[in-house]
Amino acid sequence: MIQKSARKVGDWETLLVISLAAMICLFPFIYHDIHLIFLPPNIFVLLGVVVIFFTMSLLNFESLKEGKISVVEPIFTLEVPVAVFLAFILFREVVSRRQGALIALLVI
């Protein structure tokens, strides 16, 4: 459905509708802690995540608009191993056997 929407109405509009729907659905779960977002360390992390997610989403929608979903979707599975690798390198995370099995399951 995202691919059809991106092709029909465009990337920006599709991203706006999905973001608004997510905001409406998730807001009741966080409204008690909304003040924590505006603390200085949190706002910078949140802004960084927003910029990265926004760029990734636009690229994702553009790839779905241009290519076939059967070709584009397997490339998205690389997100999990790349995230694990970055966590290992940047944050010195260690992957246990159980976590490794879950990562492999997610990729498969």
Biopython code that builds the backbone (N, CA, C, O; Angstrom):
import numpy as np
from Bio.PDB.StructureBuilder import StructureBuilder

atoms = [
    (1, "MET", "N", (0.826, -1.188, 0.000)),
    (1, "MET", "CA", (0.000, 0.000, 0.000)),
    (1, "MET", "C", (0.876, 1.259, 0.000)),
    (1, "MET", "O", (0.529, 2.264, -0.620)),
    (2, "ILE", "N", (2.004, 1.194, 0.696)),
    (2, "ILE", "CA", (2.913, 2.343, 0.696)),
    (2, "ILE", "C", (3.449, 2.578, -0.705)),
    (2, "ILE", "O", (3.567, 3.721, -1.148)),
    (3, "GLN", "N", (3.774, 1.493, -1.405)),
    (3, "GLN", "CA", (4.295, 1.642, -2.764)),
    (3, "GLN", "C", (3.257, 2.278, -3.678)),
    (3, "GLN", "O", (3.582, 3.166, -4.466)),
    (4, "LYS", "N", (2.014, 1.831, -3.575)),
    (4, "LYS", "CA", (0.953, 2.407, -4.410)),
    (4, "LYS", "C", (0.736, 3.881, -4.082)),
    (4, "LYS", "O", (0.551, 4.706, -4.977)),
    (5, "SER", "N", (0.762, 4.205, -2.782)),
    (5, "SER", "CA", (0.575, 5.600, -2.374)),
    (5, "SER", "C", (1.721, 6.476, -2.847)),
    (5, "SER", "O", (1.500, 7.591, -3.321)),
    (6, "ALA", "N", (2.944, 5.978, -2.722)),
    (6, "ALA", "CA", (4.102, 6.761, -3.149)),
    (6, "ALA", "C", (4.061, 7.016, -4.644)),
    (6, "ALA", "O", (4.424, 8.099, -5.104)),
    (7, "ARG", "N", (3.621, 6.026, -5.401)),
    (7, "ARG", "CA", (3.531, 6.208, -6.855)),
    (7, "ARG", "C", (2.390, 7.136, -7.243)),
    (7, "ARG", "O", (2.509, 7.920, -8.185)),
    (8, "LYS", "N", (1.288, 7.044, -6.516)),
    (8, "LYS", "CA", (0.101, 7.815, -6.886)),
    (8, "LYS", "C", (0.160, 9.270, -6.430)),
    (8, "LYS", "O", (-0.080, 10.178, -7.226)),
    (9, "VAL", "N", (0.480, 9.500, -5.149)),
    (9, "VAL", "CA", (0.410, 10.861, -4.621)),
    (9, "VAL", "C", (1.765, 11.486, -4.339)),
    (9, "VAL", "O", (1.854, 12.704, -4.186)),
    (10, "GLY", "N", (2.828, 10.681, -4.265)),
    (10, "GLY", "CA", (4.154, 11.234, -4.038)),
    (10, "GLY", "C", (4.736, 10.852, -2.690)),
    (10, "GLY", "O", (4.040, 10.369, -1.797)),
    (11, "ASP", "N", (6.037, 11.085, -2.572)),
    (11, "ASP", "CA", (6.776, 10.695, -1.369)),
    (11, "ASP", "C", (6.381, 11.517, -0.149)),
    (11, "ASP", "O", (6.083, 10.965, 0.910)),
    (12, "TRP", "N", (6.380, 12.820, -0.301)),
    (12, "TRP", "CA", (6.115, 13.720, 0.827)),
    (12, "TRP", "C", (4.722, 13.500, 1.407)),
    (12, "TRP", "O", (4.544, 13.448, 2.624)),
    (13, "GLU", "N", (3.746, 13.372, 0.526)),
    (13, "GLU", "CA", (2.369, 13.210, 0.977)),
    (13, "GLU", "C", (2.176, 11.879, 1.701)),
    (13, "GLU", "O", (1.493, 11.812, 2.722)),
    (14, "THR", "N", (2.788, 10.818, 1.159)),
    (14, "THR", "CA", (2.691, 9.507, 1.793)),
    (14, "THR", "C", (3.337, 9.537, 3.174)),
    (14, "THR", "O", (2.781, 9.009, 4.138)),
    (15, "LEU", "N", (4.504, 10.152, 3.264)),
    (15, "LEU", "CA", (5.197, 10.256, 4.548)),
    (15, "LEU", "C", (4.371, 11.068, 5.549)),
    (15, "LEU", "O", (4.321, 10.726, 6.730)),
    (16, "LEU", "N", (3.733, 12.126, 5.092)),
    (16, "LEU", "CA", (2.900, 12.949, 5.968)),
    (16, "LEU", "C", (1.726, 12.146, 6.524)),
    (16, "LEU", "O", (1.453, 12.203, 7.723)),
    (17, "VAL", "N", (1.035, 11.406, 5.675)),
    (17, "VAL", "CA", (-0.130, 10.631, 6.118)),
    (17, "VAL", "C", (0.281, 9.543, 7.107)),
    (17, "VAL", "O", (-0.380, 9.347, 8.127)),
    (18, "ILE", "N", (1.366, 8.837, 6.809)),
    (18, "ILE", "CA", (1.833, 7.778, 7.710)),
    (18, "ILE", "C", (2.273, 8.373, 9.041)),
    (18, "ILE", "O", (1.972, 7.814, 10.096)),
    (19, "SER", "N", (2.977, 9.490, 9.007)),
    (19, "SER", "CA", (3.441, 10.132, 10.245)),
    (19, "SER", "C", (2.285, 10.639, 11.086)),
    (19, "SER", "O", (2.295, 10.486, 12.307)),
    (20, "LEU", "N", (1.297, 11.234, 10.456)),
    (20, "LEU", "CA", (0.133, 11.720, 11.203)),
    (20, "LEU", "C", (-0.642, 10.569, 11.832)),
    (20, "LEU", "O", (-1.073, 10.659, 12.981)),
    (21, "ALA", "N", (-0.819, 9.488, 11.077)),
    (21, "ALA", "CA", (-1.528, 8.326, 11.620)),
    (21, "ALA", "C", (-0.765, 7.741, 12.799)),
    (21, "ALA", "O", (-1.373, 7.384, 13.808)),
    (22, "ALA", "N", (0.552, 7.638, 12.690)),
    (22, "ALA", "CA", (1.364, 7.109, 13.790)),
    (22, "ALA", "C", (1.295, 8.033, 14.998)),
    (22, "ALA", "O", (1.213, 7.567, 16.134)),
    (23, "MET", "N", (1.329, 9.336, 14.761)),
    (23, "MET", "CA", (1.272, 10.294, 15.862)),
    (23, "MET", "C", (-0.060, 10.182, 16.608)),
    (23, "MET", "O", (-0.090, 10.203, 17.838)),
    (24, "ILE", "N", (-1.130, 10.067, 15.877)),
    (24, "ILE", "CA", (-2.449, 9.967, 16.499)),
    (24, "ILE", "C", (-2.576, 8.673, 17.304)),
    (24, "ILE", "O", (-3.136, 8.670, 18.400)),
    (25, "CYS", "N", (-2.055, 7.579, 16.757)),
    (25, "CYS", "CA", (-2.157, 6.287, 17.438)),
    (25, "CYS", "C", (-1.245, 6.191, 18.659)),
    (25, "CYS", "O", (-1.614, 5.571, 19.656)),
    (26, "LEU", "N", (-0.067, 6.792, 18.591)),
    (26, "LEU", "CA", (0.916, 6.624, 19.667)),
    (26, "LEU", "C", (0.874, 7.716, 20.729)),
    (26, "LEU", "O", (1.394, 7.515, 21.827)),
    (27, "PHE", "N", (0.279, 8.852, 20.439)),
    (27, "PHE", "CA", (0.267, 9.959, 21.389)),
    (27, "PHE", "C", (-0.334, 9.602, 22.749)),
    (27, "PHE", "O", (0.209, 10.031, 23.767)),
    (28, "PRO", "N", (-1.425, 8.842, 22.816)),
    (28, "PRO", "CA", (-1.977, 8.514, 24.148)),
    (28, "PRO", "C", (-1.002, 7.774, 25.055)),
    (28, "PRO", "O", (-1.139, 7.831, 26.277)),
    (29, "PHE", "N", (-0.021, 7.082, 24.483)),
    (29, "PHE", "CA", (0.927, 6.340, 25.293)),
    (29, "PHE", "C", (2.049, 7.202, 25.848)),
    (29, "PHE", "O", (2.732, 6.785, 26.784)),
    (30, "ILE", "N", (2.256, 8.388, 25.299)),
    (30, "ILE", "CA", (3.401, 9.192, 25.726)),
    (30, "ILE", "C", (3.023, 10.564, 26.288)),
    (30, "ILE", "O", (3.908, 11.309, 26.709)),
    (31, "TYR", "N", (1.759, 10.913, 26.306)),
    (31, "TYR", "CA", (1.419, 12.282, 26.694)),
    (31, "TYR", "C", (1.796, 12.614, 28.136)),
    (31, "TYR", "O", (1.988, 13.788, 28.455)),
    (32, "HIS", "N", (1.907, 11.624, 29.014)),
    (32, "HIS", "CA", (2.328, 11.897, 30.392)),
    (32, "HIS", "C", (3.806, 12.280, 30.468)),
    (32, "HIS", "O", (4.211, 13.011, 31.373)),
    (33, "ASP", "N", (4.607, 11.794, 29.528)),
    (33, "ASP", "CA", (6.047, 12.042, 29.554)),
    (33, "ASP", "C", (6.500, 13.016, 28.476)),
    (33, "ASP", "O", (7.693, 13.081, 28.181)),
    (34, "ILE", "N", (5.600, 13.764, 27.887)),
    (34, "ILE", "CA", (5.939, 14.659, 26.775)),
    (34, "ILE", "C", (6.932, 15.734, 27.213)),
    (34, "ILE", "O", (7.722, 16.203, 26.394)),
    (35, "HIS", "N", (6.909, 16.129, 28.465)),
    (35, "HIS", "CA", (7.830, 17.168, 28.944)),
    (35, "HIS", "C", (9.282, 16.710, 28.901)),
    (35, "HIS", "O", (10.183, 17.545, 28.817)),
    (36, "LEU", "N", (9.532, 15.409, 28.957)),
    (36, "LEU", "CA", (10.898, 14.891, 28.928)),
    (36, "LEU", "C", (11.578, 15.097, 27.576)),
    (36, "LEU", "O", (12.806, 15.111, 27.491)),
    (37, "ILE", "N", (10.783, 15.254, 26.527)),
    (37, "ILE", "CA", (11.342, 15.455, 25.187)),
    (37, "ILE", "C", (12.119, 16.765, 25.125)),
    (37, "ILE", "O", (13.122, 16.855, 24.417)),
    (38, "PHE", "N", (11.675, 17.763, 25.847)),
    (38, "PHE", "CA", (12.241, 19.097, 25.719)),
    (38, "PHE", "C", (13.446, 19.352, 26.631)),
    (38, "PHE", "O", (13.935, 20.480, 26.702)),
    (39, "LEU", "N", (13.923, 18.333, 27.318)),
    (39, "LEU", "CA", (15.155, 18.482, 28.085)),
    (39, "LEU", "C", (16.324, 18.534, 27.103)),
    (39, "LEU", "O", (16.307, 17.821, 26.099)),
    (40, "PRO", "N", (17.353, 19.373, 27.370)),
    (40, "PRO", "CA", (18.436, 19.587, 26.398)),
    (40, "PRO", "C", (19.093, 18.332, 25.832)),
    (40, "PRO", "O", (19.263, 18.270, 24.614)),
    (41, "PRO", "N", (19.474, 17.326, 26.622)),
    (41, "PRO", "CA", (20.114, 16.174, 25.974)),
    (41, "PRO", "C", (19.144, 15.394, 25.090)),
    (41, "PRO", "O", (19.527, 14.863, 24.047)),
    (42, "ASN", "N", (17.891, 15.332, 25.516)),
    (42, "ASN", "CA", (16.901, 14.559, 24.756)),
    (42, "ASN", "C", (16.537, 15.229, 23.441)),
    (42, "ASN", "O", (16.348, 14.542, 22.437)),
    (43, "ILE", "N", (16.436, 16.539, 23.424)),
    (43, "ILE", "CA", (16.011, 17.243, 22.215)),
    (43, "ILE", "C", (17.039, 17.091, 21.104)),
    (43, "ILE", "O", (16.672, 16.994, 19.933)),
    (44, "PHE", "N", (18.329, 17.070, 21.458)),
    (44, "PHE", "CA", (19.363, 16.921, 20.434)),
    (44, "PHE", "C", (19.370, 15.511, 19.850)),
    (44, "PHE", "O", (19.527, 15.333, 18.642)),
    (45, "VAL", "N", (19.201, 14.528, 20.699)),
    (45, "VAL", "CA", (19.119, 13.147, 20.213)),
    (45, "VAL", "C", (17.883, 12.981, 19.336)),
    (45, "VAL", "O", (17.949, 12.366, 18.271)),
    (46, "LEU", "N", (16.768, 13.524, 19.782)),
    (46, "LEU", "CA", (15.529, 13.416, 19.029)),
    (46, "LEU", "C", (15.640, 14.102, 17.669)),
    (46, "LEU", "O", (15.178, 13.555, 16.667)),
    (47, "LEU", "N", (16.237, 15.276, 17.618)),
    (47, "LEU", "CA", (16.415, 15.973, 16.344)),
    (47, "LEU", "C", (17.312, 15.186, 15.395)),
    (47, "LEU", "O", (17.049, 15.131, 14.194)),
    (48, "GLY", "N", (18.363, 14.579, 15.925)),
    (48, "GLY", "CA", (19.233, 13.750, 15.091)),
    (48, "GLY", "C", (18.493, 12.551, 14.522)),
    (48, "GLY", "O", (18.630, 12.231, 13.341)),
    (49, "VAL", "N", (17.714, 11.894, 15.360)),
    (49, "VAL", "CA", (16.943, 10.736, 14.908)),
    (49, "VAL", "C", (15.902, 11.155, 13.873)),
    (49, "VAL", "O", (15.683, 10.442, 12.893)),
    (50, "VAL", "N", (15.268, 12.287, 14.078)),
    (50, "VAL", "CA", (14.259, 12.771, 13.140)),
    (50, "VAL", "C", (14.875, 13.030, 11.766)),
    (50, "VAL", "O", (14.302, 12.642, 10.748)),
    (51, "VAL", "N", (16.024, 13.675, 11.733)),
    (51, "VAL", "CA", (16.682, 13.972, 10.457)),
    (51, "VAL", "C", (17.059, 12.678, 9.732)),
    (51, "VAL", "O", (16.822, 12.544, 8.532)),
    (52, "ILE", "N", (17.639, 11.739, 10.456)),
    (52, "ILE", "CA", (18.037, 10.467, 9.843)),
    (52, "ILE", "C", (16.822, 9.686, 9.375)),
    (52, "ILE", "O", (16.816, 9.164, 8.260)),
    (53, "PHE", "N", (15.789, 9.598, 10.214)),
    (53, "PHE", "CA", (14.586, 8.845, 9.850)),
    (53, "PHE", "C", (13.862, 9.482, 8.671)),
    (53, "PHE", "O", (13.380, 8.782, 7.781)),
    (54, "PHE", "N", (13.787, 10.808, 8.666)),
    (54, "PHE", "CA", (13.123, 11.511, 7.576)),
    (54, "PHE", "C", (13.835, 11.257, 6.244)),
    (54, "PHE", "O", (13.194, 10.974, 5.232)),
    (55, "THR", "N", (15.161, 11.362, 6.258)),
    (55, "THR", "CA", (15.936, 11.110, 5.043)),
    (55, "THR", "C", (15.778, 9.665, 4.590)),
    (55, "THR", "O", (15.582, 9.398, 3.404)),
    (56, "MET", "N", (15.863, 8.739, 5.532)),
    (56, "MET", "CA", (15.708, 7.330, 5.201)),
    (56, "MET", "C", (14.322, 7.040, 4.638)),
    (56, "MET", "O", (14.192, 6.273, 3.684)),
    (57, "SER", "N", (13.302, 7.634, 5.206)),
    (57, "SER", "CA", (11.939, 7.398, 4.735)),
    (57, "SER", "C", (11.740, 7.933, 3.323)),
    (57, "SER", "O", (11.127, 7.265, 2.490)),
    (58, "LEU", "N", (12.245, 9.119, 3.048)),
    (58, "LEU", "CA", (12.113, 9.662, 1.694)),
    (58, "LEU", "C", (12.851, 8.797, 0.674)),
    (58, "LEU", "O", (12.340, 8.550, -0.418)),
    (59, "LEU", "N", (14.038, 8.342, 1.025)),
    (59, "LEU", "CA", (14.775, 7.447, 0.124)),
    (59, "LEU", "C", (14.048, 6.119, -0.046)),
    (59, "LEU", "O", (14.018, 5.559, -1.141)),
    (60, "ASN", "N", (13.468, 5.621, 1.027)),
    (60, "ASN", "CA", (12.700, 4.385, 0.984)),
    (60, "ASN", "C", (11.501, 4.528, 0.043)),
    (60, "ASN", "O", (11.273, 3.667, -0.807)),
    (61, "PHE", "N", (10.748, 5.596, 0.190)),
    (61, "PHE", "CA", (9.571, 5.802, -0.647)),
    (61, "PHE", "C", (9.958, 6.033, -2.098)),
    (61, "PHE", "O", (9.271, 5.572, -3.010)),
    (62, "GLU", "N", (11.056, 6.746, -2.313)),
    (62, "GLU", "CA", (11.516, 6.981, -3.684)),
    (62, "GLU", "C", (11.928, 5.667, -4.332)),
    (62, "GLU", "O", (11.636, 5.441, -5.507)),
    (63, "SER", "N", (12.595, 4.806, -3.590)),
    (63, "SER", "CA", (12.989, 3.513, -4.161)),
    (63, "SER", "C", (11.765, 2.652, -4.445)),
    (63, "SER", "O", (11.737, 1.932, -5.443)),
    (64, "LEU", "N", (10.753, 2.715, -3.584)),
    (64, "LEU", "CA", (9.519, 1.960, -3.857)),
    (64, "LEU", "C", (8.777, 2.524, -5.057)),
    (64, "LEU", "O", (8.120, 1.785, -5.790)),
    (65, "LYS", "N", (8.879, 3.825, -5.258)),
    (65, "LYS", "CA", (8.208, 4.449, -6.397)),
    (65, "LYS", "C", (8.880, 4.063, -7.712)),
    (65, "LYS", "O", (8.211, 3.847, -8.723)),
    (66, "GLU", "N", (10.203, 3.979, -7.687)),
    (66, "GLU", "CA", (10.952, 3.727, -8.918)),
    (66, "GLU", "C", (11.109, 2.239, -9.237)),
    (66, "GLU", "O", (11.077, 1.849, -10.404)),
    (67, "GLY", "N", (11.278, 1.412, -8.207)),
    (67, "GLY", "CA", (11.587, 0.008, -8.457)),
    (67, "GLY", "C", (10.464, -0.919, -8.053)),
    (67, "GLY", "O", (9.450, -0.504, -7.492)),
    (68, "LYS", "N", (10.677, -2.197, -8.356)),
    (68, "LYS", "CA", (9.722, -3.217, -7.958)),
    (68, "LYS", "C", (9.947, -3.550, -6.491)),
    (68, "LYS", "O", (11.079, -3.550, -6.007)),
    (69, "ILE", "N", (8.861, -3.832, -5.794)),
    (69, "ILE", "CA", (8.969, -4.133, -4.369)),
    (69, "ILE", "C", (9.735, -5.426, -4.143)),
    (69, "ILE", "O", (10.391, -5.577, -3.112)),
    (70, "SER", "N", (9.668, -6.367, -5.086)),
    (70, "SER", "CA", (10.391, -7.638, -4.943)),
    (70, "SER", "C", (11.898, -7.442, -5.030)),
    (70, "SER", "O", (12.655, -8.291, -4.560)),
    (71, "VAL", "N", (12.343, -6.353, -5.616)),
    (71, "VAL", "CA", (13.772, -6.053, -5.710)),
    (71, "VAL", "C", (14.206, -5.163, -4.546)),
    (71, "VAL", "O", (15.282, -5.363, -3.981)),
    (72, "VAL", "N", (13.392, -4.203, -4.190)),
    (72, "VAL", "CA", (13.743, -3.215, -3.179)),
    (72, "VAL", "C", (13.662, -3.798, -1.769)),
    (72, "VAL", "O", (14.529, -3.515, -0.942)),
    (73, "GLU", "N", (12.663, -4.589, -1.483)),
    (73, "GLU", "CA", (12.441, -5.080, -0.120)),
    (73, "GLU", "C", (13.591, -5.941, 0.415)),
    (73, "GLU", "O", (13.949, -5.777, 1.581)),
    (74, "PRO", "N", (14.187, -6.840, -0.360)),
    (74, "PRO", "CA", (15.325, -7.596, 0.197)),
    (74, "PRO", "C", (16.500, -6.705, 0.594)),
    (74, "PRO", "O", (17.251, -7.051, 1.506)),
    (75, "ILE", "N", (16.667, -5.588, -0.060)),
    (75, "ILE", "CA", (17.743, -4.667, 0.305)),
    (75, "ILE", "C", (17.485, -4.072, 1.685)),
    (75, "ILE", "O", (18.428, -3.786, 2.422)),
    (76, "PHE", "N", (16.211, -3.884, 2.041)),
    (76, "PHE", "CA", (15.864, -3.336, 3.352)),
    (76, "PHE", "C", (16.279, -4.275, 4.484)),
    (76, "PHE", "O", (16.473, -3.824, 5.613)),
    (77, "THR", "N", (16.420, -5.572, 4.202)),
    (77, "THR", "CA", (16.816, -6.497, 5.259)),
    (77, "THR", "C", (18.242, -6.234, 5.722)),
    (77, "THR", "O", (18.642, -6.703, 6.787)),
    (78, "LEU", "N", (19.000, -5.502, 4.948)),
    (78, "LEU", "CA", (20.363, -5.162, 5.361)),
    (78, "LEU", "C", (20.378, -4.173, 6.523)),
    (78, "LEU", "O", (21.421, -3.961, 7.142)),
    (79, "GLU", "N", (19.243, -3.573, 6.818)),
    (79, "GLU", "CA", (19.160, -2.597, 7.901)),
    (79, "GLU", "C", (19.540, -3.228, 9.244)),
    (79, "GLU", "O", (20.247, -2.611, 10.040)),
    (80, "VAL", "N", (19.081, -4.435, 9.494)),
    (80, "VAL", "CA", (19.340, -5.085, 10.780)),
    (80, "VAL", "C", (20.831, -5.389, 10.976)),
    (80, "VAL", "O", (21.384, -5.010, 12.008)),
    (81, "PRO", "N", (21.504, -6.056, 10.029)),
    (81, "PRO", "CA", (22.929, -6.303, 10.242)),
    (81, "PRO", "C", (23.765, -5.022, 10.312)),
    (81, "PRO", "O", (24.739, -4.962, 11.061)),
    (82, "VAL", "N", (23.399, -4.016, 9.551)),
    (82, "VAL", "CA", (24.133, -2.751, 9.604)),
    (82, "VAL", "C", (23.954, -2.097, 10.973)),
    (82, "VAL", "O", (24.913, -1.569, 11.535)),
    (83, "ALA", "N", (22.738, -2.128, 11.512)),
    (83, "ALA", "CA", (22.496, -1.565, 12.845)),
    (83, "ALA", "C", (23.281, -2.327, 13.910)),
    (83, "ALA", "O", (23.830, -1.722, 14.831)),
    (84, "VAL", "N", (23.336, -3.648, 13.787)),
    (84, "VAL", "CA", (24.107, -4.454, 14.735)),
    (84, "VAL", "C", (25.592, -4.107, 14.631)),
    (84, "VAL", "O", (26.265, -3.947, 15.649)),
    (85, "PHE", "N", (26.091, -3.992, 13.427)),
    (85, "PHE", "CA", (27.496, -3.660, 13.212)),
    (85, "PHE", "C", (27.831, -2.287, 13.796)),
    (85, "PHE", "O", (28.858, -2.126, 14.455)),
    (86, "LEU", "N", (26.966, -1.300, 13.555)),
    (86, "LEU", "CA", (27.206, 0.038, 14.088)),
    (86, "LEU", "C", (27.155, 0.050, 15.617)),
    (86, "LEU", "O", (27.949, 0.735, 16.262)),
    (87, "ALA", "N", (26.222, -0.707, 16.192)),
    (87, "ALA", "CA", (26.148, -0.792, 17.651)),
    (87, "ALA", "C", (27.405, -1.443, 18.210)),
    (87, "ALA", "O", (27.902, -1.044, 19.263)),
    (88, "PHE", "N", (27.914, -2.438, 17.509)),
    (88, "PHE", "CA", (29.139, -3.118, 17.939)),
    (88, "PHE", "C", (30.333, -2.177, 17.879)),
    (88, "PHE", "O", (31.143, -2.142, 18.806)),
    (89, "ILE", "N", (30.449, -1.414, 16.799)),
    (89, "ILE", "CA", (31.589, -0.522, 16.602)),
    (89, "ILE", "C", (31.467, 0.745, 17.462)),
    (89, "ILE", "O", (32.403, 1.101, 18.178)),
    (90, "LEU", "N", (30.331, 1.415, 17.391)),
    (90, "LEU", "CA", (30.190, 2.714, 18.044)),
    (90, "LEU", "C", (29.949, 2.624, 19.548)),
    (90, "LEU", "O", (30.498, 3.413, 20.317)),
    (91, "PHE", "N", (29.132, 1.667, 19.963)),
    (91, "PHE", "CA", (28.725, 1.600, 21.368)),
    (91, "PHE", "C", (29.310, 0.404, 22.114)),
    (91, "PHE", "O", (28.984, 0.170, 23.277)),
    (92, "ARG", "N", (30.174, -0.348, 21.441)),
    (92, "ARG", "CA", (30.825, -1.512, 22.043)),
    (92, "ARG", "C", (29.827, -2.514, 22.608)),
    (92, "ARG", "O", (30.053, -3.104, 23.664)),
    (93, "GLU", "N", (28.722, -2.699, 21.891)),
    (93, "GLU", "CA", (27.713, -3.677, 22.288)),
    (93, "GLU", "C", (28.227, -5.083, 22.015)),
    (93, "GLU", "O", (29.038, -5.296, 21.114)),
    (94, "VAL", "N", (27.757, -6.019, 22.787)),
    (94, "VAL", "CA", (28.113, -7.420, 22.601)),
    (94, "VAL", "C", (26.827, -8.188, 22.311)),
    (94, "VAL", "O", (25.818, -8.007, 22.993)),
    (95, "VAL", "N", (26.872, -9.038, 21.301)),
    (95, "VAL", "CA", (25.697, -9.802, 20.902)),
    (95, "VAL", "C", (25.785, -11.194, 21.526)),
    (95, "VAL", "O", (26.749, -11.928, 21.310)),
    (96, "SER", "N", (24.756, -11.541, 22.305)),
    (96, "SER", "CA", (24.711, -12.874, 22.901)),
    (96, "SER", "C", (24.220, -13.882, 21.856)),
    (96, "SER", "O", (23.808, -13.497, 20.761)),
    (97, "ARG", "N", (24.267, -15.148, 22.194)),
    (97, "ARG", "CA", (23.789, -16.180, 21.258)),
    (97, "ARG", "C", (22.302, -16.008, 20.958)),
    (97, "ARG", "O", (21.869, -16.144, 19.814)),
    (98, "ARG", "N", (21.534, -15.710, 21.990)),
    (98, "ARG", "CA", (20.090, -15.539, 21.811)),
    (98, "ARG", "C", (19.811, -14.339, 20.890)),
    (98, "ARG", "O", (18.976, -14.416, 19.989)),
    (99, "GLN", "N", (20.514, -13.247, 21.131)),
    (99, "GLN", "CA", (20.338, -12.061, 20.291)),
    (99, "GLN", "C", (20.800, -12.335, 18.864)),
    (99, "GLN", "O", (20.161, -11.898, 17.907)),
    (100, "GLY", "N", (21.904, -13.055, 18.723)),
    (100, "GLY", "CA", (22.387, -13.423, 17.392)),
    (100, "GLY", "C", (21.379, -14.265, 16.638)),
    (100, "GLY", "O", (21.171, -14.076, 15.439)),
    (101, "ALA", "N", (20.749, -15.203, 17.347)),
    (101, "ALA", "CA", (19.714, -16.035, 16.721)),
    (101, "ALA", "C", (18.521, -15.174, 16.289)),
    (101, "ALA", "O", (17.961, -15.378, 15.212)),
    (102, "LEU", "N", (18.138, -14.216, 17.131)),
    (102, "LEU", "CA", (17.026, -13.342, 16.784)),
    (102, "LEU", "C", (17.379, -12.462, 15.589)),
    (102, "LEU", "O", (16.537, -12.240, 14.719)),
    (103, "ILE", "N", (18.592, -11.968, 15.534)),
    (103, "ILE", "CA", (19.043, -11.162, 14.392)),
    (103, "ILE", "C", (18.987, -11.991, 13.117)),
    (103, "ILE", "O", (18.499, -11.531, 12.084)),
    (104, "ALA", "N", (19.500, -13.237, 13.202)),
    (104, "ALA", "CA", (19.472, -14.117, 12.024)),
    (104, "ALA", "C", (18.038, -14.399, 11.596)),
    (104, "ALA", "O", (17.739, -14.432, 10.402)),
    (105, "LEU", "N", (17.149, -14.603, 12.569)),
    (105, "LEU", "CA", (15.738, -14.850, 12.254)),
    (105, "LEU", "C", (15.102, -13.639, 11.559)),
    (105, "LEU", "O", (14.339, -13.792, 10.605)),
    (106, "LEU", "N", (15.421, -12.455, 12.043)),
    (106, "LEU", "CA", (14.884, -11.239, 11.443)),
    (106, "LEU", "C", (15.371, -11.062, 10.005)),
    (106, "LEU", "O", (14.608, -10.650, 9.132)),
    (107, "VAL", "N", (16.625, -11.370, 9.769)),
    (107, "VAL", "CA", (17.185, -11.215, 8.421)),
    (107, "VAL", "C", (16.578, -12.239, 7.467)),
    (107, "VAL", "O", (16.284, -11.935, 6.311)),
    (108, "ILE", "N", (16.395, -13.462, 7.976)),
    (108, "ILE", "CA", (15.811, -14.515, 7.122)),
    (108, "ILE", "C", (14.375, -14.182, 6.820)),
    (108, "ILE", "O", (13.701, -14.936, 6.118)),
]
sb = StructureBuilder()
sb.init_structure("model")
sb.init_model(0)
sb.init_chain("A")
sb.init_seg("    ")
for serial, (resi, resn, name, xyz) in enumerate(atoms, 1):
    if name == "N":
        sb.init_residue(resn, " ", resi, " ")
    sb.init_atom(name, np.array(xyz, "f"), 0.0, 1.0, " ", f" {name:<3s}", serial, name[0])
structure = sb.get_structure()
